Amino acid sequence: MSIPNLRDKLDQKIFDAIYSRSLVYNTCWEDPAIDRRALALGADDDVLVITSAGCNALDYALLGPRSIHAVDANPRQNALLELKIAGIRTLGFDDYFAIFGEGRHARFDAIYRDALRAQLSDFARAWWDGRTDWFTSRRGSFYFHGLSGCVARGVRAYFATRPRLRRAMDDLFLARDLDEQRAIYDGRVAPQLWNTPVNWVISRQFVMSLLGVPFPQRRLVEAQHEHGVSGFIRSAVQYVFRQLPLADNYFWHVYMTGHYRRDCCPEYLKRHNFDRLKSGLVDRVVPHTTTVTEFLRAHEGPITRFVLLDHMDWMSSYHPAALVDEWEAIRERAAPRARILLRSAHARPGYLDDIRIGPARERLRDAFRFMDAEAAALQPHDRVHTYAGFVIADAPA
């Protein structure tokens, strides 16, 4: 676990200042289809998931686990999940899809005031009271708001200045098969997309911070890719556009267009799944604004499934002692054979080899069984593909 230098600390202060005032993620950028295969959720499971935008917590609820605890230290992320839950409980599908599928509803102010506001916590109510225009504004979509939305809006604005590139991207998402995707990407997209100004912009730490990537994660990327951040991003985009079908890739579709299609959207935005959530499954999702460690130490029952996203990347540099505490809390609260998923900017994050837990300072890889082969088999199918590392670990029996 590396020690931050002065530049790192300055970058982290900027990141913390942005993060502490903002909704960072307006949609989840972790593929729950991969998680479903790794988790094998059942009726007896109790899940801890970092909230992010709440999409994946709702996705897991469709599999019927006993409980889903959505934990996030940023209360704005839980405010978004609360708004989604309130909408599922009170709205019809068409209104709900307009809000969270199309990202815009002309009557959102009235819907919020009459149907949603009273169901929210005090913090969520205060947050959304001042931001109902995110769903009605001329900027066109909720998905162009928040920090990651600002970057998406910038990408869209750049494409507007390059009409040939914009048309090529539109055709790419309408491609009928992988052969057509590759032909469009190789012949029309890549030659126009990647240039010196674009590479420079996407390598700036400020842009990375808007995307929720602090400096320690950037450093992990730079350590494994000879062309740095821009080279990693280019490789990830190329893999998605050339190797994975785009017909159901709602992650990149919403990022490029600002909206989902009814045939290309998260599971919770499909009509039959919306009805299932409304019938009671949504009540199994409970938001908690706290840290993972604090939640686990206050929670009484065992947890059978942990979905921890990528927060350990930055904790390993800036809060290494807190990261050790978190793993000790995970071991204490994990049910026998509990499964843990996490993602990383590095294919094999070194801090997992360095951590020692408990009075005996046991190696993490001795305390848990890391399923490296299983994780490696799933990683190529990830439709987002912006994480180099996918980690699966099991608690002892």
C-alpha positions in Angstrom: 0.0 0.0 0.0 1.8 3.1 -1.3 2.2 6.3 0.7 0.7 9.4 -0.8 3.0 12.2 -1.8 2.2 15.9 -1.8 0.6 15.9 -5.2 -1.5 12.9 -4.3 -2.7 14.6 -1.2 -3.7 17.7 -3.1 -5.5 15.7 -5.7 -7.3 13.8 -2.9 -8.4 17.1 -1.3 -9.9 18.2 -4.6 -11.6 14.9 -5.0 -12.9 15.0 -1.4 -14.2 18.6 -1.9 -16.1 17.5 -5.0 -17.4 14.2 -3.6 -18.6 15.8 -0.3 -21.0 18.2 -2.1 -22.2 16.2 -5.1 -24.1 13.3 -6.5 -21.2 11.4 -8.2 -23.0 8.5 -10.0 -26.3 9.0 -11.7 -26.3 5.3 -12.9 -24.3 2.3 -11.8 -21.2 1.4 -13.9 -20.9 -2.2 -12.6 -22.5 -5.0 -14.7 -25.0 -6.8 -12.5 -25.3 -9.6 -15.0 -21.8 -10.6 -14.0 -22.6 -10.2 -10.3 -25.7 -12.4 -10.7 -23.6 -15.2 -12.0 -21.0 -14.8 -9.3 -23.4 -14.3 -6.4 -26.0 -17.0 -7.1 -28.5 -15.2 -4.9 -31.2 -17.1 -3.1 -34.1 -16.6 -0.7 -31.9 -17.0 2.4 -29.3 -14.4 1.4 -28.7 -11.1 3.2 -26.7 -8.8 0.9 -24.6 -5.7 1.6 -24.0 -3.6 -1.5 -22.4 -0.2 -1.8 -25.3 2.0 -3.1 -23.8 4.0 -5.9 -26.8 4.9 -8.0 -29.0 2.1 -6.6 -29.6 0.4 -10.0 -27.8 -2.8 -9.0 -29.4 -3.0 -5.5 -32.8 -3.0 -7.3 -31.5 -5.6 -9.8 -30.5 -8.0 -7.0 -33.9 -7.5 -5.3 -35.4 -9.2 -8.4 -33.7 -12.4 -7.4 -35.6 -12.4 -4.1 -32.9 -12.4 -1.4 -34.1 -11.9 2.2 -32.6 -8.4 2.5 -30.4 -5.9 0.7 -28.6 -3.3 2.7 -27.5 -0.5 0.4 -24.6 1.2 2.2 -23.0 4.5 1.1 -21.0 7.2 2.9 -22.3 9.8 0.4 -25.9 10.6 1.4 -26.7 11.9 -2.1 -26.3 8.4 -3.5 -28.8 7.1 -1.1 -31.1 10.1 -1.8 -31.2 8.8 -5.4 -32.0 5.3 -4.4 -34.7 6.6 -2.1 -36.3 8.5 -5.0 -36.2 5.4 -7.1 -37.8 3.3 -4.4 -40.5 6.0 -3.8 -41.3 6.0 -7.5 -41.7 2.2 -7.6 -44.1 2.3 -4.7 -46.3 5.0 -6.0 -46.0 5.6 -9.8 -47.3 3.8 -12.8 -44.7 2.3 -15.1 -44.9 4.9 -17.9 -44.3 7.8 -15.6 -41.5 5.9 -13.9 -39.8 5.0 -17.2 -40.0 8.6 -18.3 -38.2 9.8 -15.2 -35.5 7.1 -14.9 -35.5 5.6 -18.4 -35.8 8.6 -20.6 -34.3 10.9 -17.9 -36.9 13.5 -18.4 -40.6 14.1 -17.4 -42.3 17.3 -18.2 -44.5 17.0 -15.1 -41.8 15.9 -12.7 -42.3 18.9 -10.4 -45.9 18.0 -9.8 -45.2 14.3 -9.5 -42.4 14.9 -7.0 -44.5 17.3 -4.9 -47.6 15.1 -4.9 -46.3 11.5 -4.9 -42.6 11.2 -4.0 -41.5 13.9 -1.6 -43.4 12.7 1.5 -41.7 9.3 1.3 -38.2 10.6 1.4 -35.9 11.0 4.4 -35.1 14.6 5.6 -31.8 14.7 3.8 -33.2 13.2 0.5 -36.1 15.6 0.6 -33.8 18.7 1.1 -31.5 17.4 -1.7 -34.3 16.9 -4.3 -36.3 20.0 -3.3 -33.6 22.0 -5.1 -33.0 19.7 -8.0 -36.3 18.8 -9.6 -35.1 20.7 -12.7 -32.6 17.8 -13.3 -35.6 15.9 -14.7 -37.1 18.8 -16.6 -34.3 21.0 -17.7 -33.2 22.0 -21.2 -30.1 20.0 -20.8 -32.3 17.2 -21.8 -31.8 14.4 -19.3 -31.2 13.5 -15.7 -28.2 11.5 -17.0 -26.4 14.7 -17.9 -26.5 15.9 -14.3 -24.3 15.0 -11.3 -20.5 14.7 -11.7 -20.4 11.7 -14.0 -23.3 13.3 -16.0 -21.2 16.4 -16.5 -18.6 14.4 -18.3 -21.3 12.6 -20.4 -22.7 16.0 -21.3 -19.2 17.1 -22.3 -18.8 14.1 -24.5 -22.1 14.7 -26.2 -21.2 18.3 -26.8 -17.9 17.3 -28.4 -19.8 14.8 -30.7 -22.1 17.7 -31.7 -19.1 19.5 -33.1 -18.1 16.4 -35.0 -21.2 15.4 -37.0 -19.5 12.6 -38.9 -18.3 11.0 -35.7 -21.8 11.5 -34.2 -23.4 9.6 -37.1 -20.8 6.9 -36.9 -21.6 6.4 -33.2 -25.3 6.3 -33.9 -24.7 3.6 -36.5 -22.5 1.7 -34.2 -25.2 1.3 -31.6 -27.6 0.2 -34.4 -25.3 -2.5 -35.7 -26.9 -5.9 -36.2 -23.9 -8.0 -35.2 -20.3 -7.9 -34.1 -18.9 -8.0 -37.6 -20.8 -4.8 -38.4 -19.8 -3.2 -35.1 -16.1 -3.9 -35.8 -16.4 -2.5 -39.3 -18.0 0.7 -38.1 -15.6 1.1 -35.2 -12.4 0.4 -37.2 -13.4 2.3 -40.3 -15.4 5.3 -39.0 -15.2 5.7 -35.2 -11.6 5.0 -34.1 -9.9 7.2 -36.8 -12.0 10.2 -35.7 -12.3 9.6 -32.0 -8.7 9.2 -30.8 -6.5 12.2 -31.2 -4.0 14.2 -29.1 -6.6 16.7 -27.6 -8.9 13.8 -26.6 -6.1 11.8 -25.1 -5.0 14.9 -23.1 -8.4 15.7 -21.8 -9.3 12.2 -20.6 -5.9 12.0 -18.8 -6.6 15.0 -16.6 -7.2 14.2 -12.9 -10.0 16.7 -12.8 -11.9 14.7 -15.4 -11.1 11.5 -13.5 -12.4 13.1 -10.3 -15.7 13.9 -12.0 -16.0 10.3 -12.9 -15.4 9.3 -9.3 -11.8 8.1 -9.9 -9.4 9.5 -7.2 -5.7 9.7 -7.8 -4.8 6.3 -6.2 -6.9 4.6 -8.8 -5.4 6.6 -11.6 -2.0 5.5 -10.3 -3.1 1.8 -10.4 -4.1 2.3 -14.1 -0.8 4.0 -14.9 1.2 1.2 -13.2 -0.2 -1.5 -15.6 -0.8 0.3 -18.9 2.2 1.7 -20.9 0.1 4.4 -22.4 -1.4 5.6 -19.1 -5.0 6.6 -18.5 -5.8 7.5 -22.0 -4.4 4.2 -23.3 -6.4 2.2 -20.8 -9.6 4.0 -21.7 -9.0 3.5 -25.4 -8.4 -0.2 -24.8 -11.6 -0.5 -22.7 -13.7 1.3 -25.3 -12.2 -0.7 -28.1 -12.9 -4.0 -26.3 -16.5 -3.1 -25.7 -17.2 -1.8 -29.2 -15.4 -4.6 -31.0 -15.9 -7.7 -28.8 -19.3 -7.3 -27.0 -22.7 -6.9 -28.6 -24.1 -3.4 -28.1 -27.8 -4.4 -28.5 -28.2 -4.8 -24.7 -25.3 -2.6 -23.5 -27.4 -0.1 -21.7 -24.4 1.3 -19.8 -22.7 2.8 -22.9 -26.1 3.6 -24.5 -27.2 5.9 -21.7 -23.8 7.5 -21.5 -23.8 8.4 -25.1 -27.4 9.4 -25.5 -28.7 10.4 -22.1 -31.5 7.9 -22.1 -32.3 4.2 -22.1 -34.5 2.4 -24.6 -37.2 0.1 -23.3 -35.4 -2.8 -24.9 -32.0 -1.7 -23.7 -32.2 -0.7 -20.0 -31.4 -2.0 -16.5 -33.7 -4.8 -15.3 -35.5 -2.6 -12.8 -36.7 -0.5 -15.7 -38.4 -3.3 -17.6 -42.2 -3.4 -17.1 -42.6 -6.9 -15.7 -39.7 -6.4 -13.3 -41.1 -3.0 -12.2 -44.3 -4.8 -11.4 -42.5 -7.4 -9.4 -40.6 -4.8 -7.4 -43.8 -2.9 -6.7 -45.5 -6.1 -5.5 -43.1 -6.2 -2.5 -39.6 -7.0 -3.6 -38.5 -3.3 -3.4 -39.3 -3.4 0.4 -36.3 -5.7 0.9 -33.9 -2.8 -0.1 -32.9 -0.6 2.8 -30.5 2.4 2.3 -27.9 3.1 5.0 -25.8 6.3 5.0 -22.6 5.1 6.7 -19.4 3.4 6.0 -19.1 -0.4 5.4 -17.3 -0.9 8.7 -19.7 1.2 10.7 -22.6 -0.7 9.2 -21.2 -4.1 9.9 -20.3 -3.3 13.5 -23.8 -2.0 14.2 -25.6 -4.8 12.3 -26.7 -7.8 14.3 -27.2 -10.5 11.7 -24.7 -12.3 9.4 -24.2 -11.2 5.8 -24.0 -13.8 3.1 -23.1 -11.7 0.1 -20.9 -8.5 -0.1 -20.7 -6.3 -3.2 -18.0 -3.8 -2.4 -17.4 -2.1 -5.8 -14.0 -0.4 -6.0 -13.7 1.8 -2.9 -10.8 -0.3 -1.5 -8.5 1.1 -4.3 -8.4 4.6 -2.7 -8.6 3.4 0.9 -5.4 1.4 0.4 -3.5 4.6 -0.1 -5.3 7.1 2.1 -6.8 5.0 4.9 -4.8 1.7 5.1 -5.6 1.2 8.7 -9.3 1.7 8.0 -9.1 -0.8 5.2 -7.7 -3.4 7.6 -10.6 -2.5 10.0 -13.1 -3.1 7.2 -11.7 -6.5 6.3 -11.8 -7.5 10.0 -15.4 -6.3 10.2 -16.2 -8.3 7.1 -14.7 -11.5 8.6 -16.5 -10.9 11.9 -20.0 -10.4 10.2 -19.6 -12.8 7.3 -21.8 -15.9 7.3 -20.0 -19.3 6.7 -19.2 -19.5 3.0 -20.2 -15.8 2.4 -19.2 -14.5 -0.9 -17.4 -11.1 -1.5 -17.2 -9.3 -4.8 -15.0 -6.2 -5.4 -13.6 -4.4 -8.4 -10.3 -2.6 -8.9 -8.5 -0.4 -11.4 -5.7 -3.0 -11.3 -6.0 -6.6 -12.6 -4.5 -7.9 -9.4 -4.6 -5.2 -6.7 -1.4 -5.5 -4.6 -3.0 -4.3 -1.4 -4.9 -7.6 -1.2 -1.6 -9.3 -0.8 -0.3 -6.8 1.8 -3.2 -6.7 4.2 -2.9 -8.5 7.5 -5.9 -8.9 9.8 -6.6 -10.0 13.4 -4.3 -10.4 16.4 -2.3 -13.0 14.5 -1.8 -10.7 11.5 -3.2 -13.3 9.2 -2.7 -12.8 5.4 -6.0 -11.9 3.7 -5.5 -14.6 1.1 -5.2 -17.1 4.0 -8.2 -15.8 5.8 -10.4 -15.9 2.7 -10.5 -18.2 -0.3 -9.9 -16.1 -3.4 -11.6 -17.5 -6.5 -9.2 -16.1 -9.1 -10.1 -18.5 -11.9 -13.8 -17.9 -11.5 -13.3 -14.2 -11.5 -11.1 -14.3 -14.6 -13.7 -16.4 -16.5 -16.4 -13.8 -15.8 -14.4 -10.6 -16.5 -14.4 -10.8 -20.3 -18.2 -10.7 -20.4 -18.4 -7.4 -18.4 -20.3 -5.0 -20.6 -18.9 -1.9 -18.9 -15.2 -3.0 -19.0 -13.8 0.0 -17.2 -12.3 -2.1 -14.3 -9.2 -4.2 -14.9 -9.8 -6.3 -11.8 -12.8 -8.4 -10.7 -12.2 -10.2 -7.4 -14.3 -13.0 -5.9 -13.5 -14.2 -2.4 -15.3 -16.7 -0.1 -15.3 -16.7 3.7 -14.4 -20.0 5.3 -17.1 -22.6 6.1 
